[in-house]
C-alpha cells in the first residue's frame, strides 16, 4: 500500500513538472512565483465540493465534503472544511452498544484547511492542501427514521467518540473555466485519540482518492 501511494504521488508530481517545463519553454523567459509578489496584493476566494473514496474499519467509505476560504495572491488559501460519511457501514455485533438493534457507524470531520497552489494561472498545475481539526464517530440506527409532520429524526445514537484528524494531500488541478477548476488527487487521513468501540486510530486512518470541483474567484 505504501509503495502504491508513493508511486501515485510521484506520477502526479512528475506530470506537473513536465507541464511546467513546457510552459517555461513557450514563455521564453524565467518566472518565479511567490506568495508575496513585491508588494502587489490580490485577494479572492473559492468554495469546493469534494468526494473522498476511502475505507473505515476495513469497509468502503464514501465521504462527501465542502470547503473554502480566502485566496491570497493566486497561491494560498485559508478557510474551513467539513465532511461526512454517506454510505452504510454496519457495526459488528461484537462492537455494538446494543446487539438487538441494526446499528451503523457515522463518521464526520470539521476543522481548518489550508491550500498552496503552484502556477495557478496555468491550465494544469499542482496544489497541496492540509486539513486539521476534529473528527467524530457514533453508532446509530440508519434505517429507523420517524416522520412527524415535516420533522425527521433518527431513533437514538450511542458511543460518541471524538478525536483529532490531520489530512495532508496533493492534487493535479485543471482550470476548466476562469471560475471553475477540477482537482483529482490523493490524501492521507490520520486520526489521533479515537477510543470508539471497534474503531481504533488504525481503523480510521487511511488513504483517500479524491475528486474536487472548485468555484470562485481565483
N, C-alpha and C positions, 0 to 999 in steps of 0.2 A: 504494500500500500504506500509506504513512504517513497519507494522508487517511482511509482506511478505519479504521485503528487509532484515530485521533483521534476520528472520528465515533462509533465503538462505545463508547469510554470516555466520551465526552460524553453519550451516551444513557443509559448505566448511572448516571452521577452525577446526571443530571437527574431520572431516575426516583426515585432515593433522596431528593433534595431535596424532591420533591413529596410523598413519603410522610412525611417529617419534618414538613413544613408542616401536613399534615392531622392528624398525631398531636398537634402542639402546639395546634392549634385545639380538638381534642377534650379535651385535658388541662385547658385553661383556665388554665394557669399556665406561667411560664417555668421552664426546667430546663436547667442546664448540666452536661454530662457531662465529667468529668475523670479522668485516670488515678489520681491520689491524692485521695481524696474526704474531705478534712478529717479525716484520721487513721483513718477507717473502712477496714479492710483485709479483702478477701475473696480467697480462693485456690481455684483449681480446676485442671482440666486436661482436655485432649481429644486424641484421635488422629483422623487423617483419611486416607481413601483417595481418591486423586486420579488423574485420567486427563487427559493432555495431547495435543491434536491439533496437530501442527506439521509442519515439514519439516526434513530434514537432507540437505545436498548436493543440494537441489532435489527430493528424493523425500519422499513422505508418511511421517511417522513417528508412531507411537503410543507415548507414554511413560507407563508405569504407575508410580505412586509412593505413598509413605506419608510422613506427617509428623505431628508432635505435640509437646506440651510443656506447660509450666507456664502457666496462665492466671491473670492478676492483675487483680483489681478489674473483672471483666467487660469488660476493654478491651484488655489487652496480653498476648500470648503469646510465649514464647521457647522454642525447642526445636531439634529436628533433623529432617532430611529426606533422603530417598533416592529416586531414580527411575532407571528403565532402559528401554531400547528393547525392544519386544515383537515388532515385525514385522520382516520380512526386507528389508534394503536391500543389494543386491548391490554389490560393489566393482567398478568399471570395470576392464577388463583393463589399461589403461594405468597404473592406480594400484595394481594388485595386487602384493603381495610375492611371489606365486607364481602366474603365469598358468595353470599346469597344474591348479590347484585352483579350485573354485567357492567363492570367499570372500565373506563378508558382513561388514558393519560392525556392531559393537556400540557403543552409547553408554550411558553412565551418569553420574550425578552424585550427590554426597553432601556434606552440609555443615550449616550452621546456618540456621534460619529464624526470622523474627520476623513477628508479625501484629498489626495495630492495628485494633480493631473499634469502630465508632461506633454508639451507641444499640443495644447488644447485646440489650436486653430487648424491643425492638420486633420485630414479625413480619418486616418487611422492613427490612434495613439494609445498610450497605456496610462492607467490610473491605479493608484494604490489607496486602499482605504483601511480604516481601523474602527471597529465598534468596541465600546467599553461600557458596561452597565450592569444591570441586574436581570437575572432570569428566574423563572418560577415553573414549578410543575404542580399539578393537582390530580387527584383521581376523582372522576365524576361519571354520572350516567349519561352518556352521549345521546341515547335514543329515548329518554324518558322526559320529553318535553310536554308541558301542560299549557293550554291556551285558555285565557280568561279575558274575553273582550279583545283588546289589542295588545295585551301584555303577554310576554313569553318569559319563562324562566325554567332552568333545569332543576331537577329534584336533588339538591344537595351536592356538596363537594367535600373531599376529605384529603388528609395527608398533604397539607400545603407545605411547599418546600421552596425556600429562597436561596439563591447563591449568586456568585459573581460570574460574569461572562466577559471574555475578551475574544474578539474575532478579527484577525488581520486577513486581508485579501488583496488580490490583484485582478485587474480587468483589462481586456482588449476592447477599446472603445471605438465606435464608428459614429461619425457625425452624419446622421440621416438627413436632417434639416438643421437650419440655424438654431431652432428652438427644441430639437429632439435628438437624443442620442440613444443608441443601442449598445449595451455593455455586458457581454457574456464574460464570465470569469470563475475563479475558484477562491475559496476562503477556508480557514480552519477555525472552528468553534471550540474554544477551550473553556471549561467551567471549573469553578473552584468553590468547594464547600457544600456540595449537594449531599443531603442525607435523606432523600426521599426513599420510600420503600421500593427496592428493586431498581433504583436509579442512582448509581454512584457517578462520580465525575467521569470515569472512563466510559460509562454507558451513554452519557450526554455529549461527550466531546467527540467531534468527527469532522471530516472534510465535507464541504458543501460545494455543489456545482450550481452556479447562479446565472440567472437571466434577468437583466435590468433594463427598464426604459426610463430615461430622464427627460423631463420637460422643464423649460425655463429660459432664463437669460444667461447665456454662457459667455 
